[in-house]
Amino acid sequence: MALNLSQKQEVVAELADIAGKAHSLVAAEYAGTTVSQMTEMRKKARETGVYLRVVKNTLASRAVEGTEFACVKDALVGPLLYAFSLEEPGAAGRLIKDASKTNDKLKAKVVSVEGKLLPAAHVDVLAALPTREQALAMLARVLAEPAAMFARAVKAVADKQGGGDAAPAEAAAETAETA
C-alpha cells in the first residue's frame, strides 16, 4: 500500500526522532525472511530496546539527515531493515547477529556508531559490546580490586610476622585451659 504525503512525513518525523535518540544503527538486507522470523525479531527488539522498522531508503535518508547517522545516506541501497539501539549501543548488533544465525538471508549491510559509517563486518564488534549491567559489573570489579589487593598484602605481612591466624587460636586455647 502506497503512502500519501502526510503519512510519509509522519514516518520521516518518527524516524528522525528515533535517530536523534539512538546510540547505533544497523541496516540489514532482509529479502527472503519469513513473516514468522520477522515477528520473532520484532518481539526480541521490543524486549531489548531496539527500534526495528522496514522503510523506503529515500524516507530513511531524509530522516537521518541532521543526525549523527547522516553518514549512512549513500550506503542505503536495496531493501533494508533498520535497527536503532535506543538503550545500549550493542543491542541492535546483537539482535541482527542472533537473527542471522537462524536466517541466512538476513545480512548486515550498514553499521553506524557515533557518526561513523563502519563496514558491515563490524556488526560482530558491535554485538560483542557489553550490556549496561555487564559494564557496571566490570567497573565494580575494577574499583574493588585495589582494596582486595591491600587486604591480601596486610594479611601476608601479618602472616609473615607471625600474627596471623595462629595467635588468636593459641590465645583462645590458653583461655580455655585456665578456665
Steps between C-alpha positions, in 0.01 A plus 500: 500500500645833395533778754363847437707812569378553857567134588851527356560815705386318815738210427791736440422697819476179706827363359676835549389502865627145550828571318555803722480282813669183372850381591561287190343394171517170317332469161463148366373340180193299588378368162389138542425533871173333597220668692558280803871590504416873479242462777756330723755775424247771584417327830870482596549861389225622735655304788851639443423867428555489124281694256450275197337627182485431127490832315576619150857617471403849380291551814778363720762724340277804559444393861869461587587837347621729778575212739824315571382231257508733198821325395301191390285677237707384202518140624123449515443281194258212458227374729620573853381438853606776740591420861571794731642429849322724746625372837851365440727519195543126444132399513428541126818315408412210732146485359612484137786261574276261696226511237748437218610176668161345424429701185771489234312758289546772765830680443627820662586762238544823696636556852527846652609606848574854622474656155735252334410267217662162567533193279221244530742255664509730804157369601693229688704763686183694582328183620797422726463826695396433861150577619451774758489247784815325377684832470397602853614162637839541328532852646415378849759223470766749390415736786500220761830346391737753668325449836521122461869522411564719807319250724703211357823697556410578862412136564828386340700737721309384809560134410869567440540671839324214674192695589277304264227253590723299737523769774123536564462122501780461759354776718158336491652163592688651800183670621307174477772311698506753784127504538 
